[in-house]
Amino acid sequence: MKIQDLFFILIFLFVFWRRSPRLATIIGLLCLLLAIPLFKFWIFFTAERLTWYAAAFFAYAIVLLIINELKS
């Protein structure tokens, strides 16, 4: 496990605690924005991880939106 994985877990736990689909989406977009220059400079391992992290944040945001829709 690398340091970036630990940061991801900490940030994901914070977003999980807040239960905010908007925050999860914003952080997912930030992960993608950070991945773009890494792909350009051929740092594929970290860039690929950032895209997986973004997918996790987007999936969590979708789950939260579905739960909110079912409650109302």
N, C-alpha and C positions, 0 to 999 in steps of 0.2 A: 504494500500500500504506500503510495507516494503522498507527499505533502498536499498536492492538489486534491487528492481524494478526501483528505481530512477536512480541508476547507469546504469542499462540496458537502460533506456530511453535516458540518456545523451550520452552513447556510441553509441547507435543506431542512434541518431540524428547526431552525428559526422560522422559516416560511411555513413549515408544518404547524408550528405552535401558533402563528398568526392567523392561519386559515384564510389567506387572502389570495384569490385567483389572480387579481391584478398584479400583486407583488411577485407571484410565481412567474407570470408572463413577462414582466419587466426583467427579472433576473435571467430568464431563459433567453430573451433577446440580447441581453448584455453578454451572455456566454457566446452567442453566435457572433456578435460584433468583435469579441476578443479573439475568436477563432480565425477570422478572416486574415488578419496580418500574419498569424502563425502559419497558415497554409501557404501564404505568399513566400515566407522565408523557409519553407520546407521543414517546419517543426511539426511533423505529422502526428506524433504520439499525443502531444498535449492538445493540439487542435482537434484531433478526433475525440479525445476525452471531453473537451468542451462541448462538442456537438452532442455527445451522449448526455451530458449534464443538462443541456438545453432541452433535449427531448424529455428528460425526467421532469423538469420543471413544467413543461407544456402539458405532459400527461397528468401531473398533479393538478394543474389549473383546470383541465377539462373535467377531472373527477370532482373537484370542488364545485364547478359550475353545474354539473349534473345533479349533485347532491342538493345544491341550493334550489334548483328548478323543481326537484321532487318534493322539497319541503313546502314550496309555495303553491 
